[in-house]
């Protein structure tokens, strides 16, 4: 299983389509959570499983692509 930073990098890669820089606020928007909460999650190095799973359901992508190599 990936660590927090690898998961966030995977989400950023999903957002960017490889051509633009994605910021943490963009990931927070993607996960539909406030930027302040995302900053707290990042500082504590905690993975927001529920938010990521809801994102995967909404976008109809496999959560295996996010959580595993």
PDB file of N, H, CA, C and O in Angstrom:
ATOM      1  N   UNK A   1       0.850  -1.185   0.000  1.00  0.00           N
ATOM      2  CA  UNK A   1       0.000   0.000   0.000  1.00  0.00           C
ATOM      3  C   UNK A   1       0.890   1.241   0.000  1.00  0.00           C
ATOM      4  O   UNK A   1       1.951   1.262   0.624  1.00  0.00           O
ATOM      5  N   UNK A   2       0.444   2.258  -0.702  1.00  0.00           N
ATOM      6  H   UNK A   2      -0.418   2.241  -1.209  1.00  0.00           H
ATOM      7  CA  UNK A   2       1.202   3.506  -0.807  1.00  0.00           C
ATOM      8  C   UNK A   2       1.092   4.333   0.474  1.00  0.00           C
ATOM      9  O   UNK A   2       0.156   4.165   1.256  1.00  0.00           O
ATOM     10  N   UNK A   3       2.056   5.222   0.674  1.00  0.00           N
ATOM     11  H   UNK A   3       2.816   5.358   0.039  1.00  0.00           H
ATOM     12  CA  UNK A   3       1.989   6.148   1.796  1.00  0.00           C
ATOM     13  C   UNK A   3       1.211   7.406   1.378  1.00  0.00           C
ATOM     14  O   UNK A   3       0.788   7.536   0.229  1.00  0.00           O
ATOM     15  N   UNK A   4       1.037   8.310   2.316  1.00  0.00           N
ATOM     16  H   UNK A   4       1.380   8.204   3.249  1.00  0.00           H
ATOM     17  CA  UNK A   4       0.230   9.514   2.082  1.00  0.00           C
ATOM     18  C   UNK A   4       0.707  10.294   0.865  1.00  0.00           C
ATOM     19  O   UNK A   4      -0.090  10.630  -0.010  1.00  0.00           O
ATOM     20  N   UNK A   5       1.998  10.581   0.808  1.00  0.00           N
ATOM     21  H   UNK A   5       2.645  10.307   1.519  1.00  0.00           H
ATOM     22  CA  UNK A   5       2.514  11.426  -0.273  1.00  0.00           C
ATOM     23  C   UNK A   5       2.395  10.752  -1.637  1.00  0.00           C
ATOM     24  O   UNK A   5       2.159  11.430  -2.637  1.00  0.00           O
ATOM     25  N   UNK A   6       2.552   9.456  -1.695  1.00  0.00           N
ATOM     26  H   UNK A   6       2.744   8.905  -0.883  1.00  0.00           H
ATOM     27  CA  UNK A   6       2.397   8.738  -2.960  1.00  0.00           C
ATOM     28  C   UNK A   6       0.948   8.779  -3.438  1.00  0.00           C
ATOM     29  O   UNK A   6       0.687   8.914  -4.633  1.00  0.00           O
ATOM     30  N   UNK A   7       0.023   8.664  -2.513  1.00  0.00           N
ATOM     31  H   UNK A   7       0.235   8.555  -1.542  1.00  0.00           H
ATOM     32  CA  UNK A   7      -1.399   8.728  -2.869  1.00  0.00           C
ATOM     33  C   UNK A   7      -1.745  10.118  -3.392  1.00  0.00           C
ATOM     34  O   UNK A   7      -2.444  10.246  -4.397  1.00  0.00           O
ATOM     35  N   UNK A   8      -1.265  11.147  -2.722  1.00  0.00           N
ATOM     36  H   UNK A   8      -0.697  11.043  -1.906  1.00  0.00           H
ATOM     37  CA  UNK A   8      -1.537  12.523  -3.161  1.00  0.00           C
ATOM     38  C   UNK A   8      -0.900  12.772  -4.525  1.00  0.00           C
ATOM     39  O   UNK A   8      -1.500  13.426  -5.378  1.00  0.00           O
ATOM     40  N   UNK A   9       0.308  12.256  -4.736  1.00  0.00           N
ATOM     41  H   UNK A   9       0.795  11.725  -4.043  1.00  0.00           H
ATOM     42  CA  UNK A   9       0.958  12.393  -6.040  1.00  0.00           C
ATOM     43  C   UNK A   9       0.151  11.705  -7.136  1.00  0.00           C
ATOM     44  O   UNK A   9       0.054  12.220  -8.250  1.00  0.00           O
ATOM     45  N   UNK A  10      -0.424  10.555  -6.833  1.00  0.00           N
ATOM     46  H   UNK A  10      -0.346  10.137  -5.928  1.00  0.00           H
ATOM     47  CA  UNK A  10      -1.268   9.845  -7.800  1.00  0.00           C
ATOM     48  C   UNK A  10      -2.504  10.672  -8.137  1.00  0.00           C
ATOM     49  O   UNK A  10      -2.899  10.756  -9.300  1.00  0.00           O
ATOM     50  N   UNK A  11      -3.114  11.283  -7.120  1.00  0.00           N
ATOM     51  H   UNK A  11      -2.792  11.214  -6.176  1.00  0.00           H
ATOM     52  CA  UNK A  11      -4.281  12.142  -7.358  1.00  0.00           C
ATOM     53  C   UNK A  11      -3.895  13.367  -8.189  1.00  0.00           C
ATOM     54  O   UNK A  11      -4.644  13.783  -9.073  1.00  0.00           O
ATOM     55  N   UNK A  12      -2.743  13.932  -7.906  1.00  0.00           N
ATOM     56  H   UNK A  12      -2.135  13.594  -7.188  1.00  0.00           H
ATOM     57  CA  UNK A  12      -2.273  15.092  -8.680  1.00  0.00           C
ATOM     58  C   UNK A  12      -2.024  14.708 -10.134  1.00  0.00           C
ATOM     59  O   UNK A  12      -2.337  15.470 -11.049  1.00  0.00           O
ATOM     60  N   UNK A  13      -1.463  13.531 -10.337  1.00  0.00           N
ATOM     61  H   UNK A  13      -1.208  12.912  -9.594  1.00  0.00           H
ATOM     62  CA  UNK A  13      -1.215  13.049 -11.692  1.00  0.00           C
ATOM     63  C   UNK A  13      -2.535  12.849 -12.430  1.00  0.00           C
ATOM     64  O   UNK A  13      -2.642  13.163 -13.615  1.00  0.00           O
ATOM     65  N   UNK A  14      -3.543  12.323 -11.725  1.00  0.00           N
ATOM     66  H   UNK A  14      -3.455  12.067 -10.762  1.00  0.00           H
ATOM     67  CA  UNK A  14      -4.871  12.144 -12.309  1.00  0.00           C
ATOM     68  C   UNK A  14      -5.458  13.489 -12.741  1.00  0.00           C
ATOM     69  O   UNK A  14      -6.059  13.598 -13.809  1.00  0.00           O
ATOM     70  N   UNK A  15      -5.279  14.495 -11.913  1.00  0.00           N
ATOM     71  H   UNK A  15      -4.791  14.406 -11.045  1.00  0.00           H
ATOM     72  CA  UNK A  15      -5.806  15.830 -12.216  1.00  0.00           C
ATOM     73  C   UNK A  15      -5.075  16.521 -13.350  1.00  0.00           C
ATOM     74  O   UNK A  15      -5.698  17.188 -14.177  1.00  0.00           O
ATOM     75  N   UNK A  16      -3.783  16.372 -13.397  1.00  0.00           N
ATOM     76  H   UNK A  16      -3.277  15.831 -12.725  1.00  0.00           H
ATOM     77  CA  UNK A  16      -2.971  17.161 -14.315  1.00  0.00           C
ATOM     78  C   UNK A  16      -2.968  16.646 -15.742  1.00  0.00           C
ATOM     79  O   UNK A  16      -2.715  17.407 -16.676  1.00  0.00           O
ATOM     80  N   UNK A  17      -3.244  15.374 -15.919  1.00  0.00           N
ATOM     81  H   UNK A  17      -3.449  14.756 -15.160  1.00  0.00           H
ATOM     82  CA  UNK A  17      -3.113  14.755 -17.237  1.00  0.00           C
ATOM     83  C   UNK A  17      -1.700  14.948 -17.765  1.00  0.00           C
ATOM     84  O   UNK A  17      -1.474  14.904 -18.974  1.00  0.00           O
ATOM     85  N   UNK A  18      -0.744  15.162 -16.859  1.00  0.00           N
ATOM     86  H   UNK A  18      -0.927  15.198 -15.877  1.00  0.00           H
ATOM     87  CA  UNK A  18       0.658  15.250 -17.213  1.00  0.00           C
ATOM     88  C   UNK A  18       1.138  16.564 -17.782  1.00  0.00           C
ATOM     89  O   UNK A  18       2.292  16.649 -18.202  1.00  0.00           O
ATOM     90  N   UNK A  19       0.295  17.612 -17.818  1.00  0.00           N
ATOM     91  H   UNK A  19      -0.642  17.543 -17.477  1.00  0.00           H
ATOM     92  CA  UNK A  19       0.733  18.830 -18.492  1.00  0.00           C
ATOM     93  C   UNK A  19       0.705  20.110 -17.664  1.00  0.00           C
ATOM     94  O   UNK A  19       1.152  21.149 -18.149  1.00  0.00           O
ATOM     95  N   UNK A  20       0.201  20.075 -16.439  1.00  0.00           N
ATOM     96  H   UNK A  20      -0.162  19.231 -16.044  1.00  0.00           H
ATOM     97  CA  UNK A  20       0.217  21.293 -15.631  1.00  0.00           C
ATOM     98  C   UNK A  20       0.465  20.970 -14.167  1.00  0.00           C
ATOM     99  O   UNK A  20       0.230  19.850 -13.714  1.00  0.00           O
ATOM    100  N   UNK A  21       0.944  21.969 -13.436  1.00  0.00           N
ATOM    101  H   UNK A  21       1.135  22.879 -13.804  1.00  0.00           H
ATOM    102  CA  UNK A  21       1.246  21.789 -12.015  1.00  0.00           C
ATOM    103  C   UNK A  21      -0.042  21.854 -11.210  1.00  0.00           C
ATOM    104  O   UNK A  21      -0.860  22.757 -11.387  1.00  0.00           O
ATOM    105  N   UNK A  22      -0.203  20.894 -10.336  1.00  0.00           N
ATOM    106  H   UNK A  22       0.461  20.161 -10.192  1.00  0.00           H
ATOM    107  CA  UNK A  22      -1.390  20.811  -9.491  1.00  0.00           C
ATOM    108  C   UNK A  22      -0.986  21.112  -8.053  1.00  0.00           C
ATOM    109  O   UNK A  22      -0.004  20.572  -7.545  1.00  0.00           O
ATOM    110  N   UNK A  23      -1.747  21.969  -7.415  1.00  0.00           N
ATOM    111  H   UNK A  23      -2.545  22.408  -7.828  1.00  0.00           H
ATOM    112  CA  UNK A  23      -1.478  22.371  -6.035  1.00  0.00           C
ATOM    113  C   UNK A  23      -2.337  21.579  -5.059  1.00  0.00           C
ATOM    114  O   UNK A  23      -3.282  20.895  -5.452  1.00  0.00           O
ATOM    115  N   UNK A  24      -1.991  21.685  -3.773  1.00  0.00           N
ATOM    116  H   UNK A  24      -1.223  22.240  -3.454  1.00  0.00           H
ATOM    117  CA  UNK A  24      -2.763  20.993  -2.746  1.00  0.00           C
ATOM    118  C   UNK A  24      -4.215  21.451  -2.730  1.00  0.00           C
ATOM    119  O   UNK A  24      -5.115  20.654  -2.467  1.00  0.00           O
ATOM    120  N   UNK A  25      -4.446  22.726  -3.010  1.00  0.00           N
ATOM    121  H   UNK A  25      -3.715  23.374  -3.225  1.00  0.00           H
ATOM    122  CA  UNK A  25      -5.830  23.212  -3.012  1.00  0.00           C
ATOM    123  C   UNK A  25      -6.644  22.541  -4.111  1.00  0.00           C
ATOM    124  O   UNK A  25      -7.851  22.354  -3.962  1.00  0.00           O
ATOM    125  N   UNK A  26      -5.993  22.177  -5.212  1.00  0.00           N
ATOM    126  H   UNK A  26      -5.012  22.328  -5.333  1.00  0.00           H
ATOM    127  CA  UNK A  26      -6.676  21.464  -6.292  1.00  0.00           C
ATOM    128  C   UNK A  26      -7.069  20.052  -5.855  1.00  0.00           C
ATOM    129  O   UNK A  26      -8.144  19.562  -6.202  1.00  0.00           O
ATOM    130  N   UNK A  27      -6.196  19.413  -5.097  1.00  0.00           N
ATOM    131  H   UNK A  27      -5.323  19.811  -4.815  1.00  0.00           H
ATOM    132  CA  UNK A  27      -6.499  18.080  -4.573  1.00  0.00           C
ATOM    133  C   UNK A  27      -7.644  18.168  -3.571  1.00  0.00           C
ATOM    134  O   UNK A  27      -8.532  17.316  -3.566  1.00  0.00           O
ATOM    135  N   UNK A  28      -7.627  19.189  -2.729  1.00  0.00           N
ATOM    136  H   UNK A  28      -6.906  19.881  -2.733  1.00  0.00           H
ATOM    137  CA  UNK A  28      -8.712  19.380  -1.760  1.00  0.00           C
ATOM    138  C   UNK A  28     -10.045  19.563  -2.487  1.00  0.00           C
ATOM    139  O   UNK A  28     -11.062  19.007  -2.072  1.00  0.00           O
ATOM    140  N   UNK A  29     -10.038  20.329  -3.553  1.00  0.00           N
ATOM    141  H   UNK A  29      -9.212  20.781  -3.889  1.00  0.00           H
ATOM    142  CA  UNK A  29     -11.252  20.536  -4.344  1.00  0.00           C
ATOM    143  C   UNK A  29     -11.688  19.221  -4.986  1.00  0.00           C
ATOM    144  O   UNK A  29     -12.876  18.899  -5.011  1.00  0.00           O
ATOM    145  N   UNK A  30     -10.732  18.472  -5.500  1.00  0.00           N
ATOM    146  H   UNK A  30      -9.767  18.734  -5.479  1.00  0.00           H
ATOM    147  CA  UNK A  30     -11.012  17.178  -6.116  1.00  0.00           C
ATOM    148  C   UNK A  30     -11.697  16.244  -5.129  1.00  0.00           C
ATOM    149  O   UNK A  30     -12.638  15.535  -5.485  1.00  0.00           O
ATOM    150  N   UNK A  31     -11.219  16.246  -3.886  1.00  0.00           N
ATOM    151  H   UNK A  31     -10.454  16.822  -3.597  1.00  0.00           H
ATOM    152  CA  UNK A  31     -11.773  15.378  -2.856  1.00  0.00           C
ATOM    153  C   UNK A  31     -12.996  15.982  -2.179  1.00  0.00           C
ATOM    154  O   UNK A  31     -13.616  15.353  -1.322  1.00  0.00           O
ATOM    155  N   UNK A  32     -13.335  17.195  -2.566  1.00  0.00           N
ATOM    156  H   UNK A  32     -12.831  17.706  -3.262  1.00  0.00           H
ATOM    157  CA  UNK A  32     -14.501  17.892  -2.022  1.00  0.00           C
ATOM    158  C   UNK A  32     -14.384  18.102  -0.509  1.00  0.00           C
ATOM    159  O   UNK A  32     -15.329  17.867   0.244  1.00  0.00           O
ATOM    160  N   UNK A  33     -13.189  18.555  -0.086  1.00  0.00           N
ATOM    161  H   UNK A  33     -12.422  18.746  -0.698  1.00  0.00           H
ATOM    162  CA  UNK A  33     -12.964  18.879   1.320  1.00  0.00           C
ATOM    163  C   UNK A  33     -12.372  20.289   1.395  1.00  0.00           C
ATOM    164  O   UNK A  33     -11.725  20.734   0.447  1.00  0.00           O
ATOM    165  N   UNK A  34     -12.583  20.990   2.502  1.00  0.00           N
ATOM    166  H   UNK A  34     -13.109  20.628   3.272  1.00  0.00           H
ATOM    167  CA  UNK A  34     -12.014  22.333   2.653  1.00  0.00           C
ATOM    168  C   UNK A  34     -10.483  22.297   2.648  1.00  0.00           C
ATOM    169  O   UNK A  34      -9.873  21.324   3.091  1.00  0.00           O
ATOM    170  N   UNK A  35      -9.884  23.357   2.145  1.00  0.00           N
ATOM    171  H   UNK A  35     -10.379  24.148   1.785  1.00  0.00           H
ATOM    172  CA  UNK A  35      -8.423  23.439   2.072  1.00  0.00           C
ATOM    173  C   UNK A  35      -7.780  23.356   3.452  1.00  0.00           C
ATOM    174  O   UNK A  35      -6.721  22.748   3.606  1.00  0.00           O
ATOM    175  N   UNK A  36      -8.402  23.951   4.440  1.00  0.00           N
ATOM    176  H   UNK A  36      -9.263  24.444   4.315  1.00  0.00           H
ATOM    177  CA  UNK A  36      -7.852  23.927   5.798  1.00  0.00           C
ATOM    178  C   UNK A  36      -7.825  22.499   6.345  1.00  0.00           C
ATOM    179  O   UNK A  36      -6.866  22.099   7.004  1.00  0.00           O
ATOM    180  N   UNK A  37      -8.875  21.742   6.070  1.00  0.00           N
ATOM    181  H   UNK A  37      -9.654  22.067   5.535  1.00  0.00           H
ATOM    182  CA  UNK A  37      -8.903  20.343   6.518  1.00  0.00           C
ATOM    183  C   UNK A  37      -7.831  19.530   5.802  1.00  0.00           C
ATOM    184  O   UNK A  37      -7.166  18.695   6.415  1.00  0.00           O
ATOM    185  N   UNK A  38      -7.665  19.775   4.511  1.00  0.00           N
ATOM    186  H   UNK A  38      -8.205  20.454   4.013  1.00  0.00           H
ATOM    187  CA  UNK A  38      -6.630  19.065   3.769  1.00  0.00           C
ATOM    188  C   UNK A  38      -5.248  19.390   4.322  1.00  0.00           C
ATOM    189  O   UNK A  38      -4.398  18.507   4.434  1.00  0.00           O
ATOM    190  N   UNK A  39      -5.025  20.652   4.666  1.00  0.00           N
ATOM    191  H   UNK A  39      -5.716  21.369   4.575  1.00  0.00           H
ATOM    192  CA  UNK A  39      -3.736  21.054   5.236  1.00  0.00           C
ATOM    193  C   UNK A  39      -3.473  20.328   6.561  1.00  0.00           C
ATOM    194  O   UNK A  39      -2.348  19.913   6.836  1.00  0.00           O
ATOM    195  N   UNK A  40      -4.509  20.183   7.366  1.00  0.00           N
ATOM    196  H   UNK A  40      -5.424  20.521   7.143  1.00  0.00           H
ATOM    197  CA  UNK A  40      -4.383  19.466   8.634  1.00  0.00           C
ATOM    198  C   UNK A  40      -4.087  17.994   8.396  1.00  0.00           C
ATOM    199  O   UNK A  40      -3.230  17.408   9.058  1.00  0.00           O
ATOM    200  N   UNK A  41      -4.802  17.403   7.448  1.00  0.00           N
ATOM    201  H   UNK A  41      -5.498  17.879   6.911  1.00  0.00           H
ATOM    202  CA  UNK A  41      -4.580  15.997   7.107  1.00  0.00           C
ATOM    203  C   UNK A  41      -3.138  15.791   6.633  1.00  0.00           C
ATOM    204  O   UNK A  41      -2.474  14.827   7.013  1.00  0.00           O
ATOM    205  N   UNK A  42      -2.674  16.713   5.801  1.00  0.00           N
ATOM    206  H   UNK A  42      -3.213  17.496   5.492  1.00  0.00           H
ATOM    207  CA  UNK A  42      -1.318  16.609   5.264  1.00  0.00           C
ATOM    208  C   UNK A  42      -0.283  16.755   6.376  1.00  0.00           C
ATOM    209  O   UNK A  42       0.705  16.022   6.413  1.00  0.00           O
ATOM    210  N   UNK A  43      -0.513  17.697   7.272  1.00  0.00           N
ATOM    211  H   UNK A  43      -1.315  18.293   7.242  1.00  0.00           H
ATOM    212  CA  UNK A  43       0.418  17.923   8.383  1.00  0.00           C
ATOM    213  C   UNK A  43       0.502  16.694   9.286  1.00  0.00           C
ATOM    214  O   UNK A  43       1.575  16.353   9.785  1.00  0.00           O
ATOM    215  N   UNK A  44      -0.623  16.041   9.490  1.00  0.00           N
ATOM    216  H   UNK A  44      -1.495  16.318   9.085  1.00  0.00           H
ATOM    217  CA  UNK A  44      -0.666  14.850  10.348  1.00  0.00           C
ATOM    218  C   UNK A  44      -0.297  13.573   9.591  1.00  0.00           C
ATOM    219  O   UNK A  44      -0.159  12.505  10.187  1.00  0.00           O
ATOM    220  N   UNK A  45      -0.141  13.695   8.272  1.00  0.00           N
ATOM    221  H   UNK A  45      -0.254  14.562   7.787  1.00  0.00           H
ATOM    222  CA  UNK A  45       0.229  12.562   7.417  1.00  0.00           C
ATOM    223  C   UNK A  45      -0.815  11.448   7.485  1.00  0.00           C
ATOM    224  O   UNK A  45      -0.476  10.265   7.512  1.00  0.00           O
ATOM    225  N   UNK A  46      -2.093  11.843   7.511  1.00  0.00           N
ATOM    226  H   UNK A  46      -2.369  12.804   7.488  1.00  0.00           H
ATOM    227  CA  UNK A  46      -3.202  10.897   7.580  1.00  0.00           C
ATOM    228  C   UNK A  46      -3.869  10.803   6.209  1.00  0.00           C
ATOM    229  O   UNK A  46      -4.071  11.818   5.541  1.00  0.00           O
ATOM    230  N   UNK A  47      -4.199   9.619   5.803  1.00  0.00           N
ATOM    231  H   UNK A  47      -4.035   8.795   6.345  1.00  0.00           H
ATOM    232  CA  UNK A  47      -4.829   9.404   4.503  1.00  0.00           C
ATOM    233  C   UNK A  47      -6.346   9.561   4.659  1.00  0.00           C
ATOM    234  O   UNK A  47      -6.949   8.884   5.492  1.00  0.00           O
ATOM    235  N   UNK A  48      -6.969  10.441   3.873  1.00  0.00           N
ATOM    236  H   UNK A  48      -6.480  10.991   3.196  1.00  0.00           H
ATOM    237  CA  UNK A  48      -8.427  10.628   3.960  1.00  0.00           C
ATOM    238  C   UNK A  48      -9.165   9.544   3.161  1.00  0.00           C
ATOM    239  O   UNK A  48      -9.695   9.807   2.081  1.00  0.00           O
ATOM    240  N   UNK A  49      -9.190   8.334   3.705  1.00  0.00           N
ATOM    241  H   UNK A  49      -8.760   8.120   4.582  1.00  0.00           H
ATOM    242  CA  UNK A  49      -9.737   7.179   2.986  1.00  0.00           C
ATOM    243  C   UNK A  49     -11.158   7.411   2.486  1.00  0.00           C
ATOM    244  O   UNK A  49     -11.461   7.167   1.318  1.00  0.00           O
ATOM    245  N   UNK A  50     -12.019   7.881   3.370  1.00  0.00           N
ATOM    246  H   UNK A  50     -11.774   8.079   4.318  1.00  0.00           H
ATOM    247  CA  UNK A  50     -13.431   8.055   3.000  1.00  0.00           C
ATOM    248  C   UNK A  50     -13.559   9.026   1.828  1.00  0.00           C
ATOM    249  O   UNK A  50     -14.299   8.761   0.881  1.00  0.00           O
ATOM    250  N   UNK A  51     -12.848  10.138   1.886  1.00  0.00           N
ATOM    251  H   UNK A  51     -12.247  10.354   2.655  1.00  0.00           H
ATOM    252  CA  UNK A  51     -12.935  11.139   0.826  1.00  0.00           C
ATOM    253  C   UNK A  51     -12.390  10.600  -0.497  1.00  0.00           C
ATOM    254  O   UNK A  51     -12.935  10.888  -1.562  1.00  0.00           O
ATOM    255  N   UNK A  52     -11.326   9.827  -0.424  1.00  0.00           N
ATOM    256  H   UNK A  52     -10.883   9.593   0.442  1.00  0.00           H
ATOM    257  CA  UNK A  52     -10.753   9.251  -1.638  1.00  0.00           C
ATOM    258  C   UNK A  52     -11.686   8.194  -2.220  1.00  0.00           C
ATOM    259  O   UNK A  52     -11.862   8.124  -3.436  1.00  0.00           O
ATOM    260  N   UNK A  53     -12.277   7.383  -1.369  1.00  0.00           N
ATOM    261  H   UNK A  53     -12.135   7.440  -0.381  1.00  0.00           H
ATOM    262  CA  UNK A  53     -13.218   6.366  -1.858  1.00  0.00           C
ATOM    263  C   UNK A  53     -14.450   7.003  -2.490  1.00  0.00           C
ATOM    264  O   UNK A  53     -14.949   6.517  -3.505  1.00  0.00           O
ATOM    265  N   UNK A  54     -14.937   8.078  -1.899  1.00  0.00           N
ATOM    266  H   UNK A  54     -14.532   8.473  -1.075  1.00  0.00           H
ATOM    267  CA  UNK A  54     -16.075   8.791  -2.503  1.00  0.00           C
ATOM    268  C   UNK A  54     -15.686   9.391  -3.855  1.00  0.00           C
ATOM    269  O   UNK A  54     -16.483   9.378  -4.793  1.00  0.00           O
ATOM    270  N   UNK A  55     -14.473   9.912  -3.955  1.00  0.00           N
ATOM    271  H   UNK A  55     -13.826   9.923  -3.193  1.00  0.00           H
ATOM    272  CA  UNK A  55     -13.972  10.431  -5.220  1.00  0.00           C
ATOM    273  C   UNK A  55     -13.918   9.325  -6.272  1.00  0.00           C
ATOM    274  O   UNK A  55     -14.349   9.522  -7.408  1.00  0.00           O
ATOM    275  N   UNK A  56     -13.391   8.168  -5.894  1.00  0.00           N
ATOM    276  H   UNK A  56     -13.041   8.008  -4.971  1.00  0.00           H
ATOM    277  CA  UNK A  56     -13.295   7.046  -6.827  1.00  0.00           C
ATOM    278  C   UNK A  56     -14.676   6.605  -7.310  1.00  0.00           C
ATOM    279  O   UNK A  56     -14.859   6.286  -8.485  1.00  0.00           O
ATOM    280  N   UNK A  57     -15.632   6.591  -6.403  1.00  0.00           N
ATOM    281  H   UNK A  57     -15.483   6.850  -5.449  1.00  0.00           H
ATOM    282  CA  UNK A  57     -17.000   6.223  -6.782  1.00  0.00           C
ATOM    283  C   UNK A  57     -17.584   7.253  -7.735  1.00  0.00           C
ATOM    284  O   UNK A  57     -18.203   6.900  -8.739  1.00  0.00           O
ATOM    285  N   UNK A  58     -17.388   8.523  -7.421  1.00  0.00           N
ATOM    286  H   UNK A  58     -16.885   8.811  -6.605  1.00  0.00           H
ATOM    287  CA  UNK A  58     -17.927   9.608  -8.246  1.00  0.00           C
ATOM    288  C   UNK A  58     -17.315   9.601  -9.649  1.00  0.00           C
ATOM    289  O   UNK A  58     -18.014   9.841 -10.634  1.00  0.00           O
ATOM    290  N   UNK A  59     -16.017   9.328  -9.737  1.00  0.00           N
ATOM    291  H   UNK A  59     -15.449   9.133  -8.937  1.00  0.00           H
ATOM    292  CA  UNK A  59     -15.308   9.350 -11.025  1.00  0.00           C
ATOM    293  C   UNK A  59     -15.294   7.990 -11.723  1.00  0.00           C
ATOM    294  O   UNK A  59     -14.799   7.852 -12.841  1.00  0.00           O
ATOM    295  N   UNK A  60     -15.848   6.992 -11.038  1.00  0.00           N
ATOM    296  H   UNK A  60     -16.250   7.104 -10.130  1.00  0.00           H
ATOM    297  CA  UNK A  60     -15.894   5.628 -11.570  1.00  0.00           C
ATOM    298  C   UNK A  60     -14.509   5.107 -11.947  1.00  0.00           C
ATOM    299  O   UNK A  60     -14.288   4.597 -13.046  1.00  0.00           O
ATOM    300  N   UNK A  61     -13.590   5.252 -11.001  1.00  0.00           N
ATOM    301  H   UNK A  61     -13.770   5.666 -10.109  1.00  0.00           H
ATOM    302  CA  UNK A  61     -12.261   4.678 -11.183  1.00  0.00           C
ATOM    303  C   UNK A  61     -11.999   3.697 -10.047  1.00  0.00           C
ATOM    304  O   UNK A  61     -12.599   3.794  -8.977  1.00  0.00           O
ATOM    305  N   UNK A  62     -11.116   2.776 -10.287  1.00  0.00           N
ATOM    306  H   UNK A  62     -10.628   2.698 -11.157  1.00  0.00           H
ATOM    307  CA  UNK A  62     -10.786   1.773  -9.285  1.00  0.00           C
ATOM    308  C   UNK A  62      -9.922   2.392  -8.192  1.00  0.00           C
ATOM    309  O   UNK A  62      -8.943   3.081  -8.478  1.00  0.00           O
ATOM    310  N   UNK A  63     -10.289   2.144  -6.951  1.00  0.00           N
ATOM    311  H   UNK A  63     -11.085   1.584  -6.719  1.00  0.00           H
ATOM    312  CA  UNK A  63      -9.480   2.658  -5.842  1.00  0.00           C
ATOM    313  C   UNK A  63      -8.124   1.944  -5.770  1.00  0.00           C
ATOM    314  O   UNK A  63      -7.195   2.438  -5.130  1.00  0.00           O
ATOM    315  N   UNK A  64      -8.012   0.798  -6.418  1.00  0.00           N
ATOM    316  H   UNK A  64      -8.766   0.396  -6.938  1.00  0.00           H
ATOM    317  CA  UNK A  64      -6.715   0.112  -6.468  1.00  0.00           C
ATOM    318  C   UNK A  64      -5.673   0.969  -7.153  1.00  0.00           C
ATOM    319  O   UNK A  64      -4.495   0.917  -6.800  1.00  0.00           O
ATOM    320  N   UNK A  65      -6.094   1.759  -8.129  1.00  0.00           N
ATOM    321  H   UNK A  65      -7.051   1.802  -8.416  1.00  0.00           H
ATOM    322  CA  UNK A  65      -5.152   2.643  -8.841  1.00  0.00           C
ATOM    323  C   UNK A  65      -4.618   3.741  -7.922  1.00  0.00           C
ATOM    324  O   UNK A  65      -3.515   4.246  -8.129  1.00  0.00           O
ATOM    325  N   UNK A  66      -5.385   4.099  -6.930  1.00  0.00           N
ATOM    326  H   UNK A  66      -6.281   3.689  -6.762  1.00  0.00           H
ATOM    327  CA  UNK A  66      -5.005   5.158  -6.004  1.00  0.00           C
ATOM    328  C   UNK A  66      -4.159   4.601  -4.853  1.00  0.00           C
ATOM    329  O   UNK A  66      -3.113   5.159  -4.521  1.00  0.00           O
ATOM    330  N   UNK A  67      -4.612   3.513  -4.256  1.00  0.00           N
ATOM    331  H   UNK A  67      -5.461   3.060  -4.526  1.00  0.00           H
ATOM    332  CA  UNK A  67      -3.997   3.001  -3.026  1.00  0.00           C
ATOM    333  C   UNK A  67      -2.842   2.023  -3.227  1.00  0.00           C
ATOM    334  O   UNK A  67      -2.001   1.871  -2.342  1.00  0.00           O
ATOM    335  N   UNK A  68      -2.796   1.366  -4.369  1.00  0.00           N
ATOM    336  H   UNK A  68      -3.479   1.489  -5.088  1.00  0.00           H
ATOM    337  CA  UNK A  68      -1.782   0.322  -4.574  1.00  0.00           C
ATOM    338  C   UNK A  68      -0.950   0.615  -5.816  1.00  0.00           C
ATOM    339  O   UNK A  68      -1.366   1.356  -6.706  1.00  0.00           O
ATOM    340  N   UNK A  69       0.236   0.013  -5.852  1.00  0.00           N
ATOM    341  H   UNK A  69       0.575  -0.589  -5.129  1.00  0.00           H
ATOM    342  CA  UNK A  69       1.141   0.204  -6.996  1.00  0.00           C
ATOM    343  C   UNK A  69       0.666  -0.530  -8.222  1.00  0.00           C
ATOM    344  O   UNK A  69       1.314  -0.471  -9.267  1.00  0.00           O
TER     345      UNK A  69
END
